[in-house]
């Protein structure tokens, strides 16, 4: 008489347990990434709001708010008023057969959009695409372009005179930057990014709808 459980395929059971553990890990990581993206988005929204009683003159005051972020081992910034949205990259679906600069696609406000890798566009090292990170939806030539980044860092301000200074960065990066922050972080210029070969051709297509305004 055979004992119960004698024919259990323990290799299969262990594999199923491992798959379940990986699924749980990904779900937990995705929830964490979504929370971080939500916090980052709220910080951007709050930074756009002038303090109570703050005059328009003081809000401008020769200072431009920027958001700093990380790509691989490098740090960059973008003008805050050109950033429409901060999202989690966890919702992006990879396109294995797509162009090298395209991380994947994701639904943003009901529209399916390509997500471009700023790391690959700027030819940075450590270019492996990953679902870990964030997406910045940025105004570029009256369009909204989704760029993947590794980490949102902080909100700061840059003097308008600093934006006219040389970026003092590698040639390719300096080509798309206008000035730097007080601690030397290159500030990318969306108008210059529009001239990147990856974007220049697609941006020539006529607009079919008006871009959204930034959240305030």
Backbone as CSV, one residue per row, in Angstrom:
resi,resn,N_x,N_y,N_z,CA_x,CA_y,CA_z,C_x,C_y,C_z
1,UNK,0.847,-1.196,0.000,0.000,0.000,0.000,0.882,1.246,0.000
2,UNK,0.616,2.175,-0.937,1.448,3.374,-1.055,1.081,4.394,0.013
3,UNK,2.099,5.014,0.582,1.864,6.073,1.569,1.424,7.326,0.836
4,UNK,0.489,8.087,1.478,0.018,9.330,0.893,1.177,10.326,0.786
5,UNK,1.249,11.016,-0.360,2.299,12.021,-0.543,3.553,11.459,-1.164
6,UNK,3.569,10.156,-1.401,4.786,9.542,-1.927,5.113,10.039,-3.330
7,UNK,4.085,10.387,-4.129,4.297,10.781,-5.518,4.301,12.305,-5.712
8,UNK,4.471,13.064,-4.652,4.509,14.533,-4.766,5.785,14.953,-5.486
9,UNK,5.621,15.813,-6.451,6.766,16.349,-7.205,7.317,17.561,-6.440
10,UNK,8.284,17.319,-5.567,8.788,18.380,-4.701,9.554,19.439,-5.484
11,UNK,10.171,19.071,-6.592,10.856,20.058,-7.432,9.848,21.066,-7.968
12,UNK,8.693,20.550,-8.422,7.634,21.425,-8.934,7.083,22.308,-7.811
13,UNK,6.886,21.732,-6.648,6.360,22.492,-5.505,7.305,23.633,-5.139
14,UNK,8.606,23.342,-5.069,9.584,24.364,-4.731,9.609,25.470,-5.785
15,UNK,9.472,25.078,-7.070,9.454,26.068,-8.143,8.243,26.982,-8.012
16,UNK,7.065,26.410,-7.690,5.857,27.202,-7.522,5.990,28.156,-6.344
17,UNK,6.595,27.683,-5.258,6.803,28.537,-4.092,7.742,29.702,-4.427
18,UNK,8.783,29.386,-5.212,9.727,30.428,-5.622,9.047,31.470,-6.492
19,UNK,8.193,31.007,-7.430,7.469,31.931,-8.294,6.521,32.813,-7.482
20,UNK,5.855,32.221,-6.493,4.942,32.987,-5.647,5.702,34.046,-4.849
21,UNK,6.894,33.667,-4.357,7.717,34.611,-3.603,8.154,35.780,-4.485
22,UNK,8.547,35.478,-5.739,8.961,36.527,-6.663,7.799,37.450,-7.002
23,UNK,6.606,36.882,-7.195,5.417,37.685,-7.488,5.104,38.625,-6.342
24,UNK,5.189,38.117,-5.097,4.934,38.944,-3.923,5.954,40.064,-3.812
25,UNK,7.227,39.727,-4.076,8.286,40.737,-4.008,8.037,41.853,-5.008
26,UNK,7.663,41.480,-6.241,7.407,42.491,-7.273,6.217,43.354,-6.909
27,UNK,5.184,42.737,-6.337,3.995,43.509,-5.955,4.327,44.510,-4.866
28,UNK,5.110,44.073,-3.865,5.496,44.971,-2.782,6.375,46.097,-3.293
29,UNK,7.309,45.738,-4.205,8.196,46.754,-4.758,7.404,47.775,-5.574
30,UNK,6.425,47.282,-6.343,5.624,48.183,-7.169,4.850,49.150,-6.282
31,UNK,4.264,48.643,-5.185,3.532,49.519,-4.274,4.449,50.590,-3.700
32,UNK,5.677,50.196,-3.333,6.630,51.154,-2.783,7.004,52.203,-3.823
33,UNK,7.234,51.771,-5.077,7.594,52.699,-6.141,6.464,53.688,-6.411
34,UNK,5.225,53.179,-6.384,4.075,54.065,-6.603,3.981,55.092,-5.484
35,UNK,4.205,54.669,-4.241,4.161,55.615,-3.115,5.227,56.687,-3.263
36,UNK,6.460,56.273,-3.637,7.542,57.241,-3.795,7.231,58.228,-4.915
37,UNK,6.667,57.727,-6.009,6.307,58.612,-7.115,5.221,59.593,-6.688
38,UNK,4.279,59.118,-5.872,3.208,59.996,-5.382,3.782,61.097,-4.506
39,UNK,4.704,60.735,-3.610,5.334,61.741,-2.750,6.101,62.758,-3.584
40,UNK,6.833,62.266,-4.595,7.606,63.169,-5.447,6.682,64.115,-6.204
41,UNK,5.563,63.571,-6.711,4.622,64.411,-7.458,4.022,65.490,-6.551
42,UNK,3.671,65.103,-5.328,3.094,66.072,-4.399,4.106,67.154,-4.036
43,UNK,5.374,66.754,-3.891,6.412,67.748,-3.587,6.541,68.748,-4.726
44,UNK,6.477,68.255,-5.967,6.549,69.145,-7.129,5.353,70.084,-7.151
45,UNK,4.159,69.542,-6.873,2.961,70.366,-6.874,3.032,71.454,-5.802
46,UNK,3.503,71.082,-4.597,3.604,72.058,-3.507,4.631,73.133,-3.831
47,UNK,5.712,72.738,-4.497,6.760,73.712,-4.824,6.256,74.747,-5.818
48,UNK,5.263,74.393,-6.629,4.719,75.332,-7.609,3.826,76.390,-6.951
49,UNK,3.331,76.086,-5.755,2.407,77.008,-5.103,3.186,78.065,-4.330
50,UNK,2.981,79.346,-4.630,3.665,80.379,-3.848,3.174,80.383,-2.412
51,UNK,4.066,80.701,-1.497,3.696,80.758,-0.087,2.659,81.843,0.127
52,UNK,1.870,81.708,1.200,0.806,82.662,1.494,1.368,84.072,1.621
53,UNK,0.806,84.981,0.834,1.252,86.373,0.901,2.503,86.651,0.117
54,UNK,3.038,85.654,-0.565,4.272,85.839,-1.317,3.967,86.560,-2.620
55,UNK,4.681,87.597,-2.899,4.427,88.384,-4.099,5.014,87.716,-5.320
56,UNK,4.471,88.070,-6.493,4.992,87.504,-7.733,6.442,87.882,-7.925
57,UNK,6.810,89.084,-7.499,8.194,89.531,-7.657,9.139,88.658,-6.859
58,UNK,8.705,88.293,-5.638,9.564,87.463,-4.807,9.606,86.032,-5.339
59,UNK,8.468,85.575,-5.907,8.437,84.212,-6.446,9.440,84.058,-7.568
60,UNK,9.507,85.085,-8.452,10.487,85.039,-9.534,11.862,85.343,-8.959
61,UNK,12.051,86.586,-8.517,13.257,86.984,-7.796,14.561,86.555,-8.421
62,UNK,14.580,86.323,-9.741,15.819,85.911,-10.366,16.175,84.463,-10.118
63,UNK,15.277,83.702,-9.463,15.540,82.298,-9.157,14.580,81.402,-9.936
64,UNK,15.106,80.327,-10.493,14.301,79.373,-11.254,14.244,78.059,-10.476
65,UNK,13.047,77.603,-10.064,12.948,76.309,-9.373,13.293,75.164,-10.321
66,UNK,14.074,74.204,-9.837,14.432,73.033,-10.638,14.291,71.773,-9.786
67,UNK,14.090,70.660,-10.468,14.051,69.356,-9.808,15.312,68.599,-10.191
68,UNK,16.065,68.146,-9.197,17.279,67.384,-9.491,16.970,65.892,-9.414
69,UNK,17.692,65.113,-10.219,17.455,63.677,-10.280,18.741,62.968,-10.684
70,UNK,18.725,61.644,-10.555,19.919,60.841,-10.846,19.696,59.963,-12.065
71,UNK,20.744,59.888,-12.895,20.804,58.943,-14.014,22.116,58.178,-13.855
72,UNK,22.029,56.876,-13.579,23.235,56.086,-13.303,23.996,56.770,-12.167
73,UNK,25.259,57.150,-12.384,26.042,57.803,-11.338,26.106,59.318,-11.529
74,UNK,25.318,59.847,-12.455,25.341,61.280,-12.747,24.081,61.960,-12.219
75,UNK,24.198,63.271,-11.989,23.081,64.049,-11.458,22.725,65.166,-12.433
76,UNK,21.426,65.412,-12.573,20.929,66.410,-13.509,19.769,67.168,-12.874
77,UNK,19.340,68.222,-13.580,18.172,68.988,-13.124,17.358,69.389,-14.339
78,UNK,16.070,69.650,-14.095,15.167,70.181,-15.115,14.351,71.305,-14.492
79,UNK,14.037,72.355,-15.255,13.192,73.430,-14.724,11.844,72.874,-14.273
80,UNK,11.423,73.258,-13.095,10.197,72.718,-12.523,8.973,73.048,-13.373
81,UNK,8.957,74.226,-13.979,7.768,74.612,-14.746,7.627,73.844,-16.057
82,UNK,8.646,73.047,-16.415,8.554,72.216,-17.619,8.174,70.776,-17.294
83,UNK,8.066,70.458,-16.001,7.705,69.099,-15.579,6.209,69.040,-15.320
84,UNK,5.532,68.192,-16.080,4.079,68.075,-15.967,3.685,67.053,-14.910
85,UNK,4.441,65.973,-14.818,4.050,64.866,-13.953,5.268,64.063,-13.538
86,UNK,5.185,63.440,-12.343,6.189,62.485,-11.871,5.456,61.175,-11.617
87,UNK,5.914,60.098,-12.250,5.222,58.813,-12.180,6.199,57.692,-11.838
88,UNK,5.649,56.546,-11.464,6.471,55.367,-11.204,6.734,54.618,-12.495
89,UNK,7.973,54.180,-12.689,8.326,53.405,-13.878,7.778,51.979,-13.805
90,UNK,7.287,51.573,-12.627,6.790,50.211,-12.454,5.623,49.902,-13.377
91,UNK,4.906,50.926,-13.813,3.748,50.729,-14.687,4.131,50.664,-16.163
92,UNK,5.418,50.788,-16.458,5.882,50.783,-17.845,6.033,49.345,-18.348
93,UNK,5.528,49.079,-19.551,5.654,47.763,-20.173,6.820,47.774,-21.153
94,UNK,7.776,46.892,-20.946,8.986,46.870,-21.769,8.679,46.450,-23.201
95,UNK,9.509,46.966,-24.123,9.429,46.590,-25.533,10.782,45.991,-25.931
96,UNK,10.952,44.688,-25.764,12.260,44.058,-26.021,12.795,44.307,-27.426
97,UNK,11.901,44.403,-28.421,12.345,44.560,-29.805,12.330,46.011,-30.255
98,UNK,12.075,46.930,-29.327,11.983,48.332,-29.693,13.349,48.984,-29.803
99,UNK,13.382,50.269,-30.197,14.652,51.008,-30.280,15.367,51.031,-28.928
100,UNK,16.683,51.141,-28.956,17.472,51.100,-27.719,17.087,52.210,-26.751
101,UNK,16.680,53.369,-27.287,16.366,54.509,-26.432,14.970,54.426,-25.821
102,UNK,14.156,53.471,-26.262,12.785,53.343,-25.753,12.748,52.287,-24.654
103,UNK,12.414,52.707,-23.440,12.328,51.777,-22.307,11.100,50.893,-22.453
104,UNK,9.996,51.492,-22.910,8.745,50.760,-23.047,7.608,51.732,-23.276
105,UNK,6.401,51.282,-22.982,5.220,52.134,-23.120,4.420,52.081,-21.825
106,UNK,3.665,53.144,-21.562,2.789,53.168,-20.401,1.622,54.098,-20.669
107,UNK,0.536,53.841,-19.970,-0.648,54.672,-20.103,-0.538,55.863,-19.163
108,UNK,-0.624,57.066,-19.730,-0.565,58.300,-18.953,-1.795,59.126,-19.296
109,UNK,-2.641,59.354,-18.309,-3.882,60.103,-18.510,-4.698,59.518,-19.657
110,UNK,-4.726,58.183,-19.746,-5.527,57.510,-20.750,-4.886,57.411,-22.118
111,UNK,-3.657,57.924,-22.274,-2.961,57.859,-23.554,-1.747,56.932,-23.444
112,UNK,-1.555,56.092,-24.451,-0.397,55.209,-24.467,0.805,55.979,-24.994
113,UNK,1.863,56.081,-24.171,3.027,56.881,-24.534,4.302,56.055,-24.462
114,UNK,5.230,56.376,-25.337,6.562,55.779,-25.261,7.335,56.444,-24.124
115,UNK,8.127,55.650,-23.429,8.991,56.166,-22.366,10.434,56.071,-22.862
116,UNK,11.101,57.209,-22.933,12.467,57.258,-23.452,13.483,57.231,-22.320
117,UNK,14.601,56.594,-22.560,15.671,56.512,-21.569,16.619,57.697,-21.737
118,UNK,16.637,58.594,-20.762,17.587,59.704,-20.809,19.020,59.192,-20.707
119,UNK,19.212,58.077,-20.002,20.563,57.507,-19.892,21.117,57.151,-21.262
120,UNK,20.301,56.501,-22.056,20.767,56.110,-23.390,20.888,57.321,-24.315
121,UNK,19.976,58.266,-24.174,20.042,59.453,-25.017,21.310,60.264,-24.743
122,UNK,21.765,60.240,-23.473,22.961,60.989,-23.089,24.205,60.105,-23.075
123,UNK,24.033,58.850,-23.518,25.160,57.928,-23.654,25.917,57.733,-22.341
124,UNK,25.159,57.530,-21.270,25.770,57.319,-19.964,26.063,55.845,-19.755
125,UNK,26.980,55.561,-18.842,27.288,54.182,-18.499,26.154,53.607,-17.664
126,UNK,26.238,52.312,-17.403,25.203,51.631,-16.622,23.841,51.858,-17.274
127,UNK,23.728,51.478,-18.544,22.536,51.789,-19.322,21.461,50.708,-19.269
128,UNK,21.629,49.717,-18.431,20.650,48.637,-18.381,19.284,49.175,-18.005
129,UNK,18.286,48.915,-18.842,16.932,49.361,-18.548,16.352,48.533,-17.415
130,UNK,15.532,49.155,-16.581,14.958,48.491,-15.425,13.593,49.080,-15.154
131,UNK,12.747,48.297,-14.462,11.437,48.822,-14.075,11.531,49.616,-12.781
132,UNK,12.721,49.677,-12.194,12.904,50.472,-10.992,13.263,51.895,-11.388
133,UNK,12.542,52.846,-10.837,12.824,54.233,-11.146,11.552,55.029,-11.330
134,UNK,11.682,56.145,-12.019,10.569,57.074,-12.172,10.475,57.548,-13.613
135,UNK,9.352,58.170,-13.914,9.126,58.774,-15.216,8.810,60.245,-15.018
136,UNK,9.540,61.090,-15.726,9.237,62.520,-15.738,8.530,62.840,-17.053
137,UNK,7.334,63.385,-16.954,6.618,63.847,-18.137,6.972,65.319,-18.308
138,UNK,7.691,65.618,-19.386,8.310,66.939,-19.563,7.781,67.607,-20.830
139,UNK,7.556,68.913,-20.748,7.185,69.666,-21.944,8.416,69.859,-22.826
140,UNK,8.316,69.388,-24.051,9.401,69.547,-25.028,8.762,69.988,-26.341
141,UNK,9.058,71.212,-26.756,8.533,71.740,-28.027,7.020,71.565,-28.115
142,UNK,6.316,72.006,-27.070,4.854,71.966,-27.004,4.284,70.556,-26.960
143,UNK,5.135,69.575,-26.712,4.680,68.201,-26.520,4.982,67.795,-25.080
144,UNK,4.437,66.653,-24.694,4.757,66.072,-23.399,5.486,64.761,-23.654
145,UNK,6.759,64.731,-23.281,7.613,63.570,-23.534,7.928,62.892,-22.202
146,UNK,7.795,61.558,-22.185,8.067,60.784,-20.971,9.510,60.286,-20.985
147,UNK,10.260,60.651,-19.943,11.656,60.228,-19.800,11.798,59.376,-18.546
148,UNK,12.523,58.280,-18.653,12.807,57.474,-17.463,14.044,58.010,-16.764
149,UNK,14.002,58.014,-15.426,15.143,58.412,-14.610,15.301,57.382,-13.494
150,UNK,16.437,57.396,-12.826,16.676,56.411,-11.779,16.131,56.841,-10.424
151,UNK,16.270,58.119,-10.105,15.882,58.568,-8.764,15.570,60.059,-8.761
152,UNK,14.462,60.423,-8.113,14.151,61.834,-7.863,14.927,62.253,-6.626
153,UNK,15.619,63.387,-6.695,16.463,63.777,-5.572,15.882,64.937,-4.759
154,UNK,15.924,66.156,-5.288,15.449,67.266,-4.470,14.992,68.429,-5.339
155,UNK,14.275,69.341,-4.698,13.868,70.588,-5.330,14.803,71.686,-4.860
156,UNK,15.266,72.502,-5.789,16.152,73.605,-5.436,15.907,74.747,-6.415
157,UNK,16.653,75.806,-6.299,16.513,76.930,-7.219,17.865,77.245,-7.850
158,UNK,17.788,77.838,-9.030,18.990,78.230,-9.774,18.827,79.679,-10.198
159,UNK,19.859,80.472,-9.994,19.813,81.852,-10.447,19.747,81.917,-11.962
160,UNK,18.994,82.878,-12.472,18.851,82.981,-13.928,20.211,83.187,-14.606
161,UNK,21.131,83.860,-13.931,22.457,84.053,-14.515,23.198,82.722,-14.634
162,UNK,22.956,81.814,-13.663,23.608,80.502,-13.723,23.120,79.691,-14.917
163,UNK,21.881,79.927,-15.361,21.332,79.186,-16.484,21.956,79.605,-17.810
164,UNK,22.621,80.753,-17.801,23.283,81.203,-19.026,24.767,80.854,-19.020
165,UNK,25.242,80.249,-17.921,26.657,79.870,-17.822,26.881,78.509,-18.479
166,UNK,28.117,78.235,-18.954,28.406,76.922,-19.534,28.141,75.807,-18.531
167,UNK,27.683,74.666,-19.021,27.317,73.563,-18.134,28.536,72.870,-17.532
168,UNK,29.704,73.010,-18.140,30.928,72.347,-17.660,30.698,70.853,-17.473
169,UNK,30.235,70.209,-18.510,29.980,68.770,-18.468,30.552,68.141,-19.729
170,UNK,30.410,66.814,-19.832,30.854,66.120,-21.037,30.178,66.751,-22.252
171,UNK,30.844,66.671,-23.397,30.382,67.379,-24.589,28.930,67.065,-24.942
172,UNK,28.555,65.783,-24.904,27.191,65.420,-25.274,26.185,65.995,-24.288
173,UNK,26.514,65.939,-22.989,25.605,66.483,-21.976,25.517,67.995,-22.091
174,UNK,26.660,68.650,-22.267,26.682,70.118,-22.380,25.859,70.591,-23.569
175,UNK,25.746,69.759,-24.585,24.981,70.108,-25.779,23.504,70.307,-25.478
176,UNK,23.018,69.623,-24.426,21.596,69.690,-24.092,21.333,70.379,-22.761
177,UNK,22.345,71.051,-22.211,22.208,71.715,-20.917,22.383,73.217,-21.056
178,UNK,21.723,73.933,-20.146,21.876,75.391,-20.073,22.218,75.751,-18.630
179,UNK,23.492,75.841,-18.355,23.919,76.229,-17.022,23.932,75.076,-16.038
180,UNK,24.101,75.415,-14.768,24.238,74.412,-13.715,23.772,74.999,-12.388
181,UNK,23.491,74.129,-11.439,23.109,74.567,-10.105,24.354,75.023,-9.347
182,UNK,24.150,75.537,-8.123,25.283,76.028,-7.335,26.264,74.922,-6.981
183,UNK,25.789,73.663,-6.956,26.705,72.557,-6.659,27.128,71.806,-7.924
184,UNK,26.987,72.472,-9.087,27.559,71.951,-10.317,26.721,70.958,-11.097
185,UNK,25.440,70.810,-10.769,24.577,69.863,-11.475,24.086,70.491,-12.779
186,UNK,24.312,69.850,-13.931,23.856,70.414,-15.211,22.325,70.508,-15.248
187,UNK,21.827,71.638,-15.741,20.388,71.832,-15.894,20.032,71.583,-17.357
188,UNK,19.314,70.504,-17.616,18.936,70.171,-18.984,17.882,71.158,-19.502
189,UNK,18.006,71.491,-20.764,17.104,72.456,-21.389,16.177,71.697,-22.350
190,UNK,14.863,71.656,-22.075,13.943,70.925,-22.961,14.004,71.385,-24.410
191,UNK,14.232,72.684,-24.634,14.328,73.189,-26.009,15.524,72.583,-26.733
192,UNK,16.622,72.346,-26.009,17.789,71.711,-26.607,17.585,70.205,-26.762
193,UNK,16.890,69.599,-25.797,16.591,68.170,-25.910,15.750,67.884,-27.151
194,UNK,14.942,68.866,-27.557,14.110,68.693,-28.753,14.953,68.483,-30.000
195,UNK,16.226,68.887,-29.951,17.111,68.738,-31.103,17.819,67.375,-31.127
196,UNK,17.606,66.577,-30.068,18.224,65.253,-30.025,17.681,64.409,-31.181
197,UNK,18.540,63.635,-31.853,18.079,62.821,-32.991,16.889,61.925,-32.672
198,UNK,16.802,61.443,-31.436,15.694,60.565,-31.059,14.362,61.325,-31.081
199,UNK,14.419,62.633,-30.793,13.195,63.418,-30.691,12.909,64.287,-31.907
200,UNK,13.945,64.764,-32.561,13.764,65.796,-33.585,12.791,65.383,-34.678
201,UNK,12.858,64.134,-35.139,11.972,63.697,-36.218,10.529,63.574,-35.754
202,UNK,10.333,62.962,-34.557,8.965,62.764,-34.071,8.293,64.087,-33.721
203,UNK,9.078,65.091,-33.303,8.496,66.372,-32.926,8.056,67.188,-34.133
204,UNK,8.442,66.766,-35.329,8.019,67.471,-36.527,6.594,67.101,-36.938
205,UNK,6.051,66.024,-36.333,4.679,65.614,-36.637,3.706,66.627,-36.056
206,UNK,2.728,67.110,-36.829,1.788,68.114,-36.326,1.040,67.627,-35.096
207,UNK,0.740,68.562,-34.193,-0.018,68.246,-33.003,-1.445,67.878,-33.372
208,UNK,-1.985,66.847,-32.727,-3.372,66.476,-32.950,-4.251,66.938,-31.802
209,UNK,-3.614,67.295,-30.686,-4.368,67.804,-29.541,-3.474,68.695,-28.728
210,UNK,-4.080,69.537,-27.912,-3.293,70.463,-27.090,-2.708,69.734,-25.902
211,UNK,-1.455,70.044,-25.542,-0.861,69.419,-24.377,-1.550,69.869,-23.108
212,UNK,-1.505,69.020,-22.092,-2.099,69.383,-20.821,-1.276,70.453,-20.147
213,UNK,-1.892,71.188,-19.287,-1.144,72.156,-18.485,-0.626,71.442,-17.260
214,UNK,0.448,71.984,-16.682,1.036,71.362,-15.488,0.066,71.467,-14.333
215,UNK,0.100,70.484,-13.458,-0.726,70.527,-12.262,-0.268,71.671,-11.372
216,UNK,-1.211,72.344,-10.760,-0.880,73.460,-9.873,-1.581,73.282,-8.548
